[in-house]
Amino acid sequence: MKEKCSYGDSTLVETPSQKALLSQRSSTENEQNELLADYHTENIVLKDAIFQMRCELKQSITSNLQSIEEEEKFIHTVEKKIQELRQVNANQAIKLEKLQSKYDRLLKRYDALRNSKLGRLIFMYWKFRRRLKKRVGR
């Protein structure tokens, strides 16, 4: 605080303790101003970092969503192919069953022919023809 002392004129005189107090106040004000400036600078840096992180996060989310959409399309396509292949497999299984039953019928007829008297005679005749062909071919 400033004390008024009059020595005939109306000037203010400060005591040494008051000067020390004033210098302490000014130094603490300077420190506070420096801290406040540092705080504002750090605040701006943090705001920029937060903004940058938000942008990166948005880009990451957008790319992830695009990847998910592409994967879903791929999965849908694969599921269609699987369905088509299952249908083809079912058709092939039906054809295989038909061919197997046809083969079984032919095998029964072959066995019946071979086991009959006339069938044995025909098989012996064809065996004989094959032997003749081999001899002539030499």
Chimera marker file (.cmm) of the C-alpha trace (Angstrom):
<marker_set name="trace">
<marker id="1" x="0.000" y="0.000" z="0.000" r="1" g="1" b="0" radius="0.5"/>
<marker id="2" x="1.061" y="3.478" z="-0.615" r="1" g="1" b="0" radius="0.5"/>
<marker id="3" x="1.251" y="5.781" z="2.340" r="1" g="1" b="0" radius="0.5"/>
<marker id="4" x="0.899" y="9.456" z="1.937" r="1" g="1" b="0" radius="0.5"/>
<marker id="5" x="3.557" y="11.524" z="3.492" r="1" g="1" b="0" radius="0.5"/>
<marker id="6" x="3.621" y="15.219" z="3.150" r="1" g="1" b="0" radius="0.5"/>
<marker id="7" x="6.812" y="17.154" z="3.228" r="1" g="1" b="0" radius="0.5"/>
<marker id="8" x="5.379" y="20.331" z="2.116" r="1" g="1" b="0" radius="0.5"/>
<marker id="9" x="4.431" y="19.130" z="-1.279" r="1" g="1" b="0" radius="0.5"/>
<marker id="10" x="1.784" y="16.640" z="-2.159" r="1" g="1" b="0" radius="0.5"/>
<marker id="11" x="3.984" y="13.804" z="-3.535" r="1" g="1" b="0" radius="0.5"/>
<marker id="12" x="3.677" y="10.175" z="-2.602" r="1" g="1" b="0" radius="0.5"/>
<marker id="13" x="6.576" y="8.445" z="-1.000" r="1" g="1" b="0" radius="0.5"/>
<marker id="14" x="6.843" y="4.690" z="-0.782" r="1" g="1" b="0" radius="0.5"/>
<marker id="15" x="8.606" y="2.875" z="1.979" r="1" g="1" b="0" radius="0.5"/>
<marker id="16" x="11.050" y="0.013" z="1.199" r="1" g="1" b="0" radius="0.5"/>
<marker id="17" x="8.626" y="-2.577" z="2.534" r="1" g="1" b="0" radius="0.5"/>
<marker id="18" x="5.964" y="-1.266" z="0.221" r="1" g="1" b="0" radius="0.5"/>
<marker id="19" x="8.380" y="-1.361" z="-2.713" r="1" g="1" b="0" radius="0.5"/>
<marker id="20" x="9.228" y="-4.984" z="-1.942" r="1" g="1" b="0" radius="0.5"/>
<marker id="21" x="5.538" y="-5.820" z="-1.701" r="1" g="1" b="0" radius="0.5"/>
<marker id="22" x="4.844" y="-4.104" z="-5.020" r="1" g="1" b="0" radius="0.5"/>
<marker id="23" x="7.707" y="-5.899" z="-6.751" r="1" g="1" b="0" radius="0.5"/>
<marker id="24" x="6.455" y="-9.244" z="-5.377" r="1" g="1" b="0" radius="0.5"/>
<marker id="25" x="2.979" y="-8.466" z="-6.667" r="1" g="1" b="0" radius="0.5"/>
<marker id="26" x="4.278" y="-7.516" z="-10.073" r="1" g="1" b="0" radius="0.5"/>
<marker id="27" x="6.455" y="-10.637" z="-10.248" r="1" g="1" b="0" radius="0.5"/>
<marker id="28" x="3.512" y="-12.858" z="-9.258" r="1" g="1" b="0" radius="0.5"/>
<marker id="29" x="1.373" y="-11.061" z="-11.831" r="1" g="1" b="0" radius="0.5"/>
<marker id="30" x="4.083" y="-11.671" z="-14.425" r="1" g="1" b="0" radius="0.5"/>
<marker id="31" x="4.261" y="-15.345" z="-13.421" r="1" g="1" b="0" radius="0.5"/>
<marker id="32" x="0.482" y="-15.599" z="-13.580" r="1" g="1" b="0" radius="0.5"/>
<marker id="33" x="0.477" y="-13.912" z="-17.008" r="1" g="1" b="0" radius="0.5"/>
<marker id="34" x="3.184" y="-16.314" z="-18.206" r="1" g="1" b="0" radius="0.5"/>
<marker id="35" x="1.258" y="-19.292" z="-16.833" r="1" g="1" b="0" radius="0.5"/>
<marker id="36" x="-1.910" y="-18.006" z="-18.468" r="1" g="1" b="0" radius="0.5"/>
<marker id="37" x="-0.096" y="-17.558" z="-21.791" r="1" g="1" b="0" radius="0.5"/>
<marker id="38" x="1.364" y="-21.065" z="-21.462" r="1" g="1" b="0" radius="0.5"/>
<marker id="39" x="-2.107" y="-22.393" z="-20.677" r="1" g="1" b="0" radius="0.5"/>
<marker id="40" x="-3.593" y="-20.689" z="-23.751" r="1" g="1" b="0" radius="0.5"/>
<marker id="41" x="-0.784" y="-22.008" z="-25.953" r="1" g="1" b="0" radius="0.5"/>
<marker id="42" x="-1.191" y="-25.540" z="-24.595" r="1" g="1" b="0" radius="0.5"/>
<marker id="43" x="-4.956" y="-25.260" z="-24.980" r="1" g="1" b="0" radius="0.5"/>
<marker id="44" x="-4.579" y="-24.321" z="-28.650" r="1" g="1" b="0" radius="0.5"/>
<marker id="45" x="-2.148" y="-27.203" z="-29.217" r="1" g="1" b="0" radius="0.5"/>
<marker id="46" x="-4.532" y="-29.642" z="-27.526" r="1" g="1" b="0" radius="0.5"/>
<marker id="47" x="-7.496" y="-28.353" z="-29.536" r="1" g="1" b="0" radius="0.5"/>
<marker id="48" x="-5.504" y="-28.869" z="-32.747" r="1" g="1" b="0" radius="0.5"/>
<marker id="49" x="-4.537" y="-32.379" z="-31.638" r="1" g="1" b="0" radius="0.5"/>
<marker id="50" x="-8.165" y="-33.198" z="-30.792" r="1" g="1" b="0" radius="0.5"/>
<marker id="51" x="-9.317" y="-31.862" z="-34.159" r="1" g="1" b="0" radius="0.5"/>
<marker id="52" x="-6.668" y="-33.915" z="-35.956" r="1" g="1" b="0" radius="0.5"/>
<marker id="53" x="-7.660" y="-37.051" z="-34.018" r="1" g="1" b="0" radius="0.5"/>
<marker id="54" x="-11.326" y="-36.480" z="-34.836" r="1" g="1" b="0" radius="0.5"/>
<marker id="55" x="-10.502" y="-36.166" z="-38.541" r="1" g="1" b="0" radius="0.5"/>
<marker id="56" x="-8.434" y="-39.345" z="-38.441" r="1" g="1" b="0" radius="0.5"/>
<marker id="57" x="-11.194" y="-41.138" z="-36.548" r="1" g="1" b="0" radius="0.5"/>
<marker id="58" x="-13.810" y="-40.035" z="-39.094" r="1" g="1" b="0" radius="0.5"/>
<marker id="59" x="-11.602" y="-41.238" z="-41.948" r="1" g="1" b="0" radius="0.5"/>
<marker id="60" x="-10.996" y="-44.520" z="-40.174" r="1" g="1" b="0" radius="0.5"/>
<marker id="61" x="-14.692" y="-45.039" z="-39.508" r="1" g="1" b="0" radius="0.5"/>
<marker id="62" x="-15.559" y="-44.167" z="-43.104" r="1" g="1" b="0" radius="0.5"/>
<marker id="63" x="-12.986" y="-46.579" z="-44.505" r="1" g="1" b="0" radius="0.5"/>
<marker id="64" x="-14.134" y="-49.278" z="-42.070" r="1" g="1" b="0" radius="0.5"/>
<marker id="65" x="-17.742" y="-48.793" z="-43.159" r="1" g="1" b="0" radius="0.5"/>
<marker id="66" x="-16.720" y="-49.041" z="-46.800" r="1" g="1" b="0" radius="0.5"/>
<marker id="67" x="-14.762" y="-52.202" z="-46.051" r="1" g="1" b="0" radius="0.5"/>
<marker id="68" x="-17.731" y="-53.673" z="-44.222" r="1" g="1" b="0" radius="0.5"/>
<marker id="69" x="-20.041" y="-52.861" z="-47.136" r="1" g="1" b="0" radius="0.5"/>
<marker id="70" x="-17.620" y="-54.452" z="-49.601" r="1" g="1" b="0" radius="0.5"/>
<marker id="71" x="-17.295" y="-57.527" z="-47.394" r="1" g="1" b="0" radius="0.5"/>
<marker id="72" x="-21.071" y="-57.805" z="-47.119" r="1" g="1" b="0" radius="0.5"/>
<marker id="73" x="-21.381" y="-57.618" z="-50.917" r="1" g="1" b="0" radius="0.5"/>
<marker id="74" x="-18.675" y="-60.272" z="-51.242" r="1" g="1" b="0" radius="0.5"/>
<marker id="75" x="-20.402" y="-62.489" z="-48.677" r="1" g="1" b="0" radius="0.5"/>
<marker id="76" x="-23.709" y="-62.067" z="-50.506" r="1" g="1" b="0" radius="0.5"/>
<marker id="77" x="-22.036" y="-63.030" z="-53.790" r="1" g="1" b="0" radius="0.5"/>
<marker id="78" x="-20.369" y="-66.046" z="-52.182" r="1" g="1" b="0" radius="0.5"/>
<marker id="79" x="-23.661" y="-67.139" z="-50.639" r="1" g="1" b="0" radius="0.5"/>
<marker id="80" x="-25.320" y="-66.931" z="-54.078" r="1" g="1" b="0" radius="0.5"/>
<marker id="81" x="-22.519" y="-69.037" z="-55.572" r="1" g="1" b="0" radius="0.5"/>
<marker id="82" x="-22.818" y="-71.552" z="-52.766" r="1" g="1" b="0" radius="0.5"/>
<marker id="83" x="-26.567" y="-71.802" z="-53.368" r="1" g="1" b="0" radius="0.5"/>
<marker id="84" x="-25.995" y="-72.284" z="-57.107" r="1" g="1" b="0" radius="0.5"/>
<marker id="85" x="-23.349" y="-74.948" z="-56.466" r="1" g="1" b="0" radius="0.5"/>
<marker id="86" x="-25.638" y="-76.747" z="-54.038" r="1" g="1" b="0" radius="0.5"/>
<marker id="87" x="-28.330" y="-76.792" z="-56.719" r="1" g="1" b="0" radius="0.5"/>
<marker id="88" x="-25.834" y="-78.127" z="-59.277" r="1" g="1" b="0" radius="0.5"/>
<marker id="89" x="-24.657" y="-80.709" z="-56.741" r="1" g="1" b="0" radius="0.5"/>
<marker id="90" x="-28.236" y="-81.823" z="-56.115" r="1" g="1" b="0" radius="0.5"/>
<marker id="91" x="-28.832" y="-82.140" z="-59.881" r="1" g="1" b="0" radius="0.5"/>
<marker id="92" x="-25.615" y="-84.120" z="-60.283" r="1" g="1" b="0" radius="0.5"/>
<marker id="93" x="-26.615" y="-86.400" z="-57.410" r="1" g="1" b="0" radius="0.5"/>
<marker id="94" x="-29.947" y="-87.096" z="-59.118" r="1" g="1" b="0" radius="0.5"/>
<marker id="95" x="-28.166" y="-87.867" z="-62.396" r="1" g="1" b="0" radius="0.5"/>
<marker id="96" x="-25.707" y="-90.109" z="-60.564" r="1" g="1" b="0" radius="0.5"/>
<marker id="97" x="-28.560" y="-92.050" z="-58.967" r="1" g="1" b="0" radius="0.5"/>
<marker id="98" x="-30.214" y="-92.518" z="-62.364" r="1" g="1" b="0" radius="0.5"/>
<marker id="99" x="-26.952" y="-93.688" z="-63.949" r="1" g="1" b="0" radius="0.5"/>
<marker id="100" x="-26.272" y="-96.022" z="-61.023" r="1" g="1" b="0" radius="0.5"/>
<marker id="101" x="-29.690" y="-97.652" z="-61.341" r="1" g="1" b="0" radius="0.5"/>
<marker id="102" x="-29.201" y="-97.941" z="-65.128" r="1" g="1" b="0" radius="0.5"/>
<marker id="103" x="-25.800" y="-99.568" z="-64.567" r="1" g="1" b="0" radius="0.5"/>
<marker id="104" x="-27.288" y="-101.978" z="-62.022" r="1" g="1" b="0" radius="0.5"/>
<marker id="105" x="-29.997" y="-103.013" z="-64.521" r="1" g="1" b="0" radius="0.5"/>
<marker id="106" x="-27.411" y="-103.566" z="-67.267" r="1" g="1" b="0" radius="0.5"/>
<marker id="107" x="-25.221" y="-105.562" z="-64.897" r="1" g="1" b="0" radius="0.5"/>
<marker id="108" x="-28.169" y="-107.807" z="-64.009" r="1" g="1" b="0" radius="0.5"/>
<marker id="109" x="-28.959" y="-108.342" z="-67.681" r="1" g="1" b="0" radius="0.5"/>
<marker id="110" x="-25.289" y="-109.092" z="-68.400" r="1" g="1" b="0" radius="0.5"/>
<marker id="111" x="-25.141" y="-111.643" z="-65.591" r="1" g="1" b="0" radius="0.5"/>
<marker id="112" x="-28.406" y="-113.204" z="-66.746" r="1" g="1" b="0" radius="0.5"/>
<marker id="113" x="-27.108" y="-113.456" z="-70.331" r="1" g="1" b="0" radius="0.5"/>
<marker id="114" x="-23.770" y="-114.852" z="-69.281" r="1" g="1" b="0" radius="0.5"/>
<marker id="115" x="-25.313" y="-117.475" z="-67.045" r="1" g="1" b="0" radius="0.5"/>
<marker id="116" x="-27.728" y="-118.743" z="-69.717" r="1" g="1" b="0" radius="0.5"/>
<marker id="117" x="-26.724" y="-121.580" z="-72.129" r="1" g="1" b="0" radius="0.5"/>
<marker id="118" x="-26.942" y="-119.447" z="-75.237" r="1" g="1" b="0" radius="0.5"/>
<marker id="119" x="-25.143" y="-116.585" z="-73.445" r="1" g="1" b="0" radius="0.5"/>
<marker id="120" x="-22.208" y="-118.817" z="-72.554" r="1" g="1" b="0" radius="0.5"/>
<marker id="121" x="-21.988" y="-119.935" z="-76.157" r="1" g="1" b="0" radius="0.5"/>
<marker id="122" x="-21.957" y="-116.318" z="-77.401" r="1" g="1" b="0" radius="0.5"/>
<marker id="123" x="-19.198" y="-115.371" z="-74.899" r="1" g="1" b="0" radius="0.5"/>
<marker id="124" x="-17.068" y="-118.303" z="-75.998" r="1" g="1" b="0" radius="0.5"/>
<marker id="125" x="-17.549" y="-117.277" z="-79.648" r="1" g="1" b="0" radius="0.5"/>
<marker id="126" x="-16.393" y="-113.688" z="-78.924" r="1" g="1" b="0" radius="0.5"/>
<marker id="127" x="-13.418" y="-114.937" z="-76.937" r="1" g="1" b="0" radius="0.5"/>
<marker id="128" x="-12.431" y="-117.119" z="-79.862" r="1" g="1" b="0" radius="0.5"/>
<marker id="129" x="-12.724" y="-114.121" z="-82.249" r="1" g="1" b="0" radius="0.5"/>
<marker id="130" x="-10.448" y="-112.020" z="-80.028" r="1" g="1" b="0" radius="0.5"/>
<marker id="131" x="-7.792" y="-114.747" z="-80.064" r="1" g="1" b="0" radius="0.5"/>
<marker id="132" x="-7.936" y="-114.986" z="-83.843" r="1" g="1" b="0" radius="0.5"/>
<marker id="133" x="-7.601" y="-111.221" z="-84.138" r="1" g="1" b="0" radius="0.5"/>
<marker id="134" x="-4.524" y="-111.238" z="-81.924" r="1" g="1" b="0" radius="0.5"/>
<marker id="135" x="-2.866" y="-114.017" z="-83.976" r="1" g="1" b="0" radius="0.5"/>
<marker id="136" x="-3.586" y="-112.321" z="-87.272" r="1" g="1" b="0" radius="0.5"/>
<marker id="137" x="-2.384" y="-108.972" z="-85.927" r="1" g="1" b="0" radius="0.5"/>
<marker id="138" x="1.109" y="-110.309" z="-85.159" r="1" g="1" b="0" radius="0.5"/>
<link id1="1" id2="2" r="1" g="1" b="0" radius="0.2"/>
<link id1="2" id2="3" r="1" g="1" b="0" radius="0.2"/>
<link id1="3" id2="4" r="1" g="1" b="0" radius="0.2"/>
<link id1="4" id2="5" r="1" g="1" b="0" radius="0.2"/>
<link id1="5" id2="6" r="1" g="1" b="0" radius="0.2"/>
<link id1="6" id2="7" r="1" g="1" b="0" radius="0.2"/>
<link id1="7" id2="8" r="1" g="1" b="0" radius="0.2"/>
<link id1="8" id2="9" r="1" g="1" b="0" radius="0.2"/>
<link id1="9" id2="10" r="1" g="1" b="0" radius="0.2"/>
<link id1="10" id2="11" r="1" g="1" b="0" radius="0.2"/>
<link id1="11" id2="12" r="1" g="1" b="0" radius="0.2"/>
<link id1="12" id2="13" r="1" g="1" b="0" radius="0.2"/>
<link id1="13" id2="14" r="1" g="1" b="0" radius="0.2"/>
<link id1="14" id2="15" r="1" g="1" b="0" radius="0.2"/>
<link id1="15" id2="16" r="1" g="1" b="0" radius="0.2"/>
<link id1="16" id2="17" r="1" g="1" b="0" radius="0.2"/>
<link id1="17" id2="18" r="1" g="1" b="0" radius="0.2"/>
<link id1="18" id2="19" r="1" g="1" b="0" radius="0.2"/>
<link id1="19" id2="20" r="1" g="1" b="0" radius="0.2"/>
<link id1="20" id2="21" r="1" g="1" b="0" radius="0.2"/>
<link id1="21" id2="22" r="1" g="1" b="0" radius="0.2"/>
<link id1="22" id2="23" r="1" g="1" b="0" radius="0.2"/>
<link id1="23" id2="24" r="1" g="1" b="0" radius="0.2"/>
<link id1="24" id2="25" r="1" g="1" b="0" radius="0.2"/>
<link id1="25" id2="26" r="1" g="1" b="0" radius="0.2"/>
<link id1="26" id2="27" r="1" g="1" b="0" radius="0.2"/>
<link id1="27" id2="28" r="1" g="1" b="0" radius="0.2"/>
<link id1="28" id2="29" r="1" g="1" b="0" radius="0.2"/>
<link id1="29" id2="30" r="1" g="1" b="0" radius="0.2"/>
<link id1="30" id2="31" r="1" g="1" b="0" radius="0.2"/>
<link id1="31" id2="32" r="1" g="1" b="0" radius="0.2"/>
<link id1="32" id2="33" r="1" g="1" b="0" radius="0.2"/>
<link id1="33" id2="34" r="1" g="1" b="0" radius="0.2"/>
<link id1="34" id2="35" r="1" g="1" b="0" radius="0.2"/>
<link id1="35" id2="36" r="1" g="1" b="0" radius="0.2"/>
<link id1="36" id2="37" r="1" g="1" b="0" radius="0.2"/>
<link id1="37" id2="38" r="1" g="1" b="0" radius="0.2"/>
<link id1="38" id2="39" r="1" g="1" b="0" radius="0.2"/>
<link id1="39" id2="40" r="1" g="1" b="0" radius="0.2"/>
<link id1="40" id2="41" r="1" g="1" b="0" radius="0.2"/>
<link id1="41" id2="42" r="1" g="1" b="0" radius="0.2"/>
<link id1="42" id2="43" r="1" g="1" b="0" radius="0.2"/>
<link id1="43" id2="44" r="1" g="1" b="0" radius="0.2"/>
<link id1="44" id2="45" r="1" g="1" b="0" radius="0.2"/>
<link id1="45" id2="46" r="1" g="1" b="0" radius="0.2"/>
<link id1="46" id2="47" r="1" g="1" b="0" radius="0.2"/>
<link id1="47" id2="48" r="1" g="1" b="0" radius="0.2"/>
<link id1="48" id2="49" r="1" g="1" b="0" radius="0.2"/>
<link id1="49" id2="50" r="1" g="1" b="0" radius="0.2"/>
<link id1="50" id2="51" r="1" g="1" b="0" radius="0.2"/>
<link id1="51" id2="52" r="1" g="1" b="0" radius="0.2"/>
<link id1="52" id2="53" r="1" g="1" b="0" radius="0.2"/>
<link id1="53" id2="54" r="1" g="1" b="0" radius="0.2"/>
<link id1="54" id2="55" r="1" g="1" b="0" radius="0.2"/>
<link id1="55" id2="56" r="1" g="1" b="0" radius="0.2"/>
<link id1="56" id2="57" r="1" g="1" b="0" radius="0.2"/>
<link id1="57" id2="58" r="1" g="1" b="0" radius="0.2"/>
<link id1="58" id2="59" r="1" g="1" b="0" radius="0.2"/>
<link id1="59" id2="60" r="1" g="1" b="0" radius="0.2"/>
<link id1="60" id2="61" r="1" g="1" b="0" radius="0.2"/>
<link id1="61" id2="62" r="1" g="1" b="0" radius="0.2"/>
<link id1="62" id2="63" r="1" g="1" b="0" radius="0.2"/>
<link id1="63" id2="64" r="1" g="1" b="0" radius="0.2"/>
<link id1="64" id2="65" r="1" g="1" b="0" radius="0.2"/>
<link id1="65" id2="66" r="1" g="1" b="0" radius="0.2"/>
<link id1="66" id2="67" r="1" g="1" b="0" radius="0.2"/>
<link id1="67" id2="68" r="1" g="1" b="0" radius="0.2"/>
<link id1="68" id2="69" r="1" g="1" b="0" radius="0.2"/>
<link id1="69" id2="70" r="1" g="1" b="0" radius="0.2"/>
<link id1="70" id2="71" r="1" g="1" b="0" radius="0.2"/>
<link id1="71" id2="72" r="1" g="1" b="0" radius="0.2"/>
<link id1="72" id2="73" r="1" g="1" b="0" radius="0.2"/>
<link id1="73" id2="74" r="1" g="1" b="0" radius="0.2"/>
<link id1="74" id2="75" r="1" g="1" b="0" radius="0.2"/>
<link id1="75" id2="76" r="1" g="1" b="0" radius="0.2"/>
<link id1="76" id2="77" r="1" g="1" b="0" radius="0.2"/>
<link id1="77" id2="78" r="1" g="1" b="0" radius="0.2"/>
<link id1="78" id2="79" r="1" g="1" b="0" radius="0.2"/>
<link id1="79" id2="80" r="1" g="1" b="0" radius="0.2"/>
<link id1="80" id2="81" r="1" g="1" b="0" radius="0.2"/>
<link id1="81" id2="82" r="1" g="1" b="0" radius="0.2"/>
<link id1="82" id2="83" r="1" g="1" b="0" radius="0.2"/>
<link id1="83" id2="84" r="1" g="1" b="0" radius="0.2"/>
<link id1="84" id2="85" r="1" g="1" b="0" radius="0.2"/>
<link id1="85" id2="86" r="1" g="1" b="0" radius="0.2"/>
<link id1="86" id2="87" r="1" g="1" b="0" radius="0.2"/>
<link id1="87" id2="88" r="1" g="1" b="0" radius="0.2"/>
<link id1="88" id2="89" r="1" g="1" b="0" radius="0.2"/>
<link id1="89" id2="90" r="1" g="1" b="0" radius="0.2"/>
<link id1="90" id2="91" r="1" g="1" b="0" radius="0.2"/>
<link id1="91" id2="92" r="1" g="1" b="0" radius="0.2"/>
<link id1="92" id2="93" r="1" g="1" b="0" radius="0.2"/>
<link id1="93" id2="94" r="1" g="1" b="0" radius="0.2"/>
<link id1="94" id2="95" r="1" g="1" b="0" radius="0.2"/>
<link id1="95" id2="96" r="1" g="1" b="0" radius="0.2"/>
<link id1="96" id2="97" r="1" g="1" b="0" radius="0.2"/>
<link id1="97" id2="98" r="1" g="1" b="0" radius="0.2"/>
<link id1="98" id2="99" r="1" g="1" b="0" radius="0.2"/>
<link id1="99" id2="100" r="1" g="1" b="0" radius="0.2"/>
<link id1="100" id2="101" r="1" g="1" b="0" radius="0.2"/>
<link id1="101" id2="102" r="1" g="1" b="0" radius="0.2"/>
<link id1="102" id2="103" r="1" g="1" b="0" radius="0.2"/>
<link id1="103" id2="104" r="1" g="1" b="0" radius="0.2"/>
<link id1="104" id2="105" r="1" g="1" b="0" radius="0.2"/>
<link id1="105" id2="106" r="1" g="1" b="0" radius="0.2"/>
<link id1="106" id2="107" r="1" g="1" b="0" radius="0.2"/>
<link id1="107" id2="108" r="1" g="1" b="0" radius="0.2"/>
<link id1="108" id2="109" r="1" g="1" b="0" radius="0.2"/>
<link id1="109" id2="110" r="1" g="1" b="0" radius="0.2"/>
<link id1="110" id2="111" r="1" g="1" b="0" radius="0.2"/>
<link id1="111" id2="112" r="1" g="1" b="0" radius="0.2"/>
<link id1="112" id2="113" r="1" g="1" b="0" radius="0.2"/>
<link id1="113" id2="114" r="1" g="1" b="0" radius="0.2"/>
<link id1="114" id2="115" r="1" g="1" b="0" radius="0.2"/>
<link id1="115" id2="116" r="1" g="1" b="0" radius="0.2"/>
<link id1="116" id2="117" r="1" g="1" b="0" radius="0.2"/>
<link id1="117" id2="118" r="1" g="1" b="0" radius="0.2"/>
<link id1="118" id2="119" r="1" g="1" b="0" radius="0.2"/>
<link id1="119" id2="120" r="1" g="1" b="0" radius="0.2"/>
<link id1="120" id2="121" r="1" g="1" b="0" radius="0.2"/>
<link id1="121" id2="122" r="1" g="1" b="0" radius="0.2"/>
<link id1="122" id2="123" r="1" g="1" b="0" radius="0.2"/>
<link id1="123" id2="124" r="1" g="1" b="0" radius="0.2"/>
<link id1="124" id2="125" r="1" g="1" b="0" radius="0.2"/>
<link id1="125" id2="126" r="1" g="1" b="0" radius="0.2"/>
<link id1="126" id2="127" r="1" g="1" b="0" radius="0.2"/>
<link id1="127" id2="128" r="1" g="1" b="0" radius="0.2"/>
<link id1="128" id2="129" r="1" g="1" b="0" radius="0.2"/>
<link id1="129" id2="130" r="1" g="1" b="0" radius="0.2"/>
<link id1="130" id2="131" r="1" g="1" b="0" radius="0.2"/>
<link id1="131" id2="132" r="1" g="1" b="0" radius="0.2"/>
<link id1="132" id2="133" r="1" g="1" b="0" radius="0.2"/>
<link id1="133" id2="134" r="1" g="1" b="0" radius="0.2"/>
<link id1="134" id2="135" r="1" g="1" b="0" radius="0.2"/>
<link id1="135" id2="136" r="1" g="1" b="0" radius="0.2"/>
<link id1="136" id2="137" r="1" g="1" b="0" radius="0.2"/>
<link id1="137" id2="138" r="1" g="1" b="0" radius="0.2"/>
</marker_set>
